[in-house]
Amino acid sequence: MKDKQTTSEAKLVEQKADELVALLQKGVVDVKHAKAIQQKINKAIDEASLPKTIEAFKGLNAGQDRLGLLNDFELLLSQHQLDTNTSKQYLSNERIKKTVVAIIGVTMITLGMAMIIMPAPPYFEMFTIFHFTPNDGVTLMDLIALLIVFTGVYLFLNALLKKRST
């Protein structure tokens, strides 16, 4: 099913490319517009191949010796062309992802602490697990709030700390 869809999409791309070439040969578009179209097409092709280029380098096995790692890296560099724009785009995407995860972590920490500090209505307080006094204690709602806080701390630290490959 997927191969048929890919084949039909490839045929459609070929057909559109042939139509574009025919229009350009007729002289419908001047040279300036033709160059702009060429830049658009080149940019689209580069963006389509970007994730595959970066993903290939993620497969390097850091557990092997330095010479083997260097050989694999050399092979990957010869097969996949990387430039400054590609690496900048990849790094900015990673920074944005980490920033969003850190913001979600801080939000979860804040909401969890607010759930613990602010009094909840009696119908929202579920069970008292441990009584300090007859009217106060640790409730199930407090434990759920602590779970939310710990999840927020985990997300925040996960976003800030560098991941080391094993």
C-alpha positions as CSV (number, residue, x, y, z in Angstrom):
1,M,0.0,0.0,0.0
2,K,2.7,2.5,1.0
3,D,4.9,1.5,-2.0
4,K,2.0,2.2,-4.4
5,Q,1.4,5.6,-2.7
6,T,5.1,6.5,-2.9
7,T,5.2,5.4,-6.5
8,S,2.1,7.4,-7.5
9,E,3.5,10.5,-5.6
10,A,6.9,10.1,-7.4
11,K,5.1,9.9,-10.8
12,L,3.1,13.0,-9.8
13,V,6.3,14.9,-9.0
14,E,7.8,13.8,-12.3
15,Q,4.8,15.0,-14.2
16,K,4.8,18.4,-12.4
17,A,8.6,18.7,-13.1
18,D,7.9,18.0,-16.8
19,E,5.2,20.6,-16.9
20,L,7.5,23.1,-15.3
21,V,10.3,22.4,-17.8
22,A,7.8,22.7,-20.7
23,L,6.6,26.1,-19.4
24,L,10.1,27.3,-18.9
25,Q,11.1,26.3,-22.4
26,K,8.1,28.2,-23.9
27,G,9.6,31.3,-22.3
28,V,6.6,32.1,-20.1
29,V,8.8,33.1,-17.2
30,D,11.8,35.5,-17.4
31,V,15.3,34.6,-16.1
32,K,14.8,36.4,-12.8
33,H,11.7,34.4,-11.9
34,A,13.2,31.2,-13.2
35,K,16.1,31.6,-10.8
36,A,13.7,32.3,-7.9
37,I,11.8,29.1,-8.8
38,Q,15.1,27.2,-8.9
39,Q,16.0,28.5,-5.4
40,K,12.6,27.4,-4.1
41,I,13.0,23.9,-5.5
42,N,16.6,23.6,-4.1
43,K,15.5,24.8,-0.7
44,A,12.6,22.3,-0.6
45,I,15.0,19.5,-1.6
46,D,17.5,20.5,1.1
47,E,14.8,20.7,3.8
48,A,13.4,17.3,2.8
49,S,16.8,15.7,3.1
50,L,17.8,17.4,6.4
51,P,16.4,15.0,8.9
52,K,17.9,12.0,7.1
53,T,21.4,13.7,7.1
54,I,21.4,14.3,10.9
55,E,19.7,11.0,11.7
56,A,22.6,9.1,10.1
57,F,25.1,10.5,12.6
58,K,22.9,9.5,15.6
59,G,23.6,5.9,14.7
60,L,27.3,6.1,15.6
61,N,28.3,3.6,18.2
62,A,30.2,5.4,20.9
63,G,31.1,2.2,22.6
64,Q,33.8,1.2,20.0
65,D,37.4,2.3,20.0
66,R,38.5,5.7,18.7
67,L,39.9,4.4,15.5
68,G,36.7,2.6,14.6
69,L,34.6,5.6,15.6
70,L,36.8,7.9,13.4
71,N,36.5,5.6,10.4
72,D,32.7,5.4,10.8
73,F,32.5,9.2,11.2
74,E,34.7,9.7,8.1
75,L,32.4,7.4,6.1
76,L,29.3,9.2,7.2
77,L,30.8,12.6,6.4
78,S,31.7,11.4,2.9
79,Q,28.2,10.1,2.3
80,H,26.2,13.0,3.9
81,Q,27.1,16.5,3.2
82,L,26.7,18.8,6.3
83,D,27.1,22.5,6.2
84,T,26.8,25.3,8.8
85,N,23.1,26.0,8.0
86,T,22.1,22.3,8.5
87,S,23.9,22.1,11.8
88,K,22.6,25.4,13.1
89,Q,19.0,24.4,12.1
90,Y,19.4,21.1,13.9
91,L,20.9,22.8,17.1
92,S,18.2,25.4,17.2
93,N,15.5,22.8,16.9
94,E,17.1,20.9,19.8
95,R,17.3,24.0,21.9
96,I,13.6,24.8,21.2
97,K,12.6,21.3,22.3
98,K,14.7,21.5,25.5
99,T,13.3,24.9,26.3
100,V,9.7,23.7,25.8
101,V,10.3,20.7,28.1
102,A,11.9,22.9,30.7
103,I,8.9,25.3,30.6
104,I,6.5,22.4,31.0
105,G,8.6,21.1,33.9
106,V,8.5,24.4,35.7
107,T,4.8,24.7,35.1
108,M,4.2,21.2,36.6
109,I,6.3,22.1,39.6
110,T,4.4,25.3,40.2
111,L,1.0,23.6,39.8
112,G,2.0,20.7,42.1
113,M,3.2,23.1,44.8
114,A,0.0,25.1,44.4
115,M,-2.1,21.9,44.9
116,I,-0.2,21.2,48.1
117,I,-0.3,24.7,49.5
118,M,-3.8,25.9,48.6
119,P,-6.6,24.3,50.5
120,A,-8.9,22.1,48.5
121,P,-12.7,21.9,49.0
122,P,-13.8,19.0,51.2
123,Y,-15.3,17.0,48.3
124,F,-12.0,17.3,46.5
125,E,-9.9,15.9,49.4
126,M,-10.2,12.2,48.8
127,F,-8.6,10.2,51.6
128,T,-6.5,11.2,54.6
129,I,-3.6,8.7,54.6
130,F,-1.8,10.0,57.7
131,H,-3.4,12.1,60.4
132,F,-1.3,14.8,62.2
133,T,-4.4,16.1,64.1
134,P,-8.0,15.0,63.9
135,N,-8.6,17.7,61.3
136,D,-5.3,17.6,59.3
137,G,-3.0,15.2,57.7
138,V,-1.5,13.9,54.4
139,T,-4.1,13.2,51.9
140,L,-4.2,11.3,48.7
141,M,-4.5,14.7,46.9
142,D,-1.1,15.7,48.5
143,L,0.5,12.6,47.2
144,I,-0.8,13.2,43.7
145,A,0.5,16.7,43.9
146,L,3.9,15.4,45.0
147,L,3.9,13.1,42.0
148,I,3.2,16.0,39.7
149,V,6.0,18.0,41.4
150,F,8.5,15.1,41.0
151,T,7.5,14.7,37.3
152,G,8.1,18.4,36.8
153,V,11.5,18.2,38.4
154,Y,12.4,15.2,36.3
155,L,11.4,17.0,33.1
156,F,13.2,20.2,34.1
157,L,16.4,18.4,34.9
158,N,16.2,16.2,31.9
159,A,15.9,19.3,29.7
160,L,18.9,21.0,31.4
161,L,21.4,18.2,31.9
162,K,23.5,17.0,28.9
163,K,22.8,13.5,27.8
164,R,25.9,11.3,27.8
165,S,26.0,8.3,25.4
166,T,26.7,5.0,27.1
